[in-house]
Amino acid sequence: MRRIDKGTIVRTILLGVTWLNILLINYNLQPVPVLDEESIAYGLTFLASVWAWFKNNYITLRGRKQKEVLEKSNLMK
């Protein structure tokens, strides 16, 4: 049986809190006081930009090996 990793559990909890806050705000109820909206927006923007940068660049050893294979196969300009 495969165990669920901690990252998956944390992301699932954060997703649940986010949706709970959306529903509470939608029904004019007090949302869960995690952070203010501006901090959340900045945080999500930062995380999305770092993730996009990391995924679109060959940073890790595995990524550099993938780039070599793509270049050898003429699949990359």
QUIRASUL-V264512 format. One record per residue. RES is the residue in three letters. PHI is phi in whole degrees, -180 to 180 (NA if undefined). BURIAL is + if it has 24 or more other ideal C-beta (glycine too) atoms within 12 Angstrom, else -. Layout:
res,phi,burial
RES,PHI,BURIAL
RES,PHI,BURIAL
//
This chain:
res,phi,burial
MET,NA,-
ARG,-84,-
ARG,-91,-
ILE,-81,-
ASP,-76,-
LYS,-63,-
GLY,-61,-
THR,-64,-
ILE,-64,-
VAL,-63,-
ARG,-63,-
THR,-66,-
ILE,-64,-
LEU,-62,-
LEU,-63,-
GLY,-63,-
VAL,-64,-
THR,-61,-
TRP,-68,-
LEU,-61,-
ASN,-63,-
ILE,-61,-
LEU,-66,-
LEU,-63,-
ILE,-64,-
ASN,-61,-
TYR,-99,-
ASN,55,-
LEU,-109,-
GLN,-71,-
PRO,-73,-
VAL,-65,-
PRO,-77,-
VAL,-89,-
LEU,-147,-
ASP,-76,-
GLU,-61,-
GLU,-65,-
SER,-64,-
ILE,-64,-
ALA,-62,-
TYR,-63,-
GLY,-62,-
LEU,-65,-
THR,-63,-
PHE,-62,-
LEU,-63,-
ALA,-65,-
SER,-70,-
VAL,-66,-
TRP,-64,-
ALA,-64,-
TRP,-62,-
PHE,-64,-
LYS,-73,-
ASN,-95,-
ASN,-126,-
TYR,-94,-
ILE,-85,-
THR,-79,-
LEU,-59,-
ARG,-62,-
GLY,-64,-
ARG,-65,-
LYS,-66,-
GLN,-62,-
LYS,-63,-
GLU,-59,-
VAL,-63,-
LEU,-62,-
GLU,-68,-
LYS,-65,-
SER,-89,-
ASN,58,-
LEU,-100,-
MET,-134,-
LYS,-79,-
//
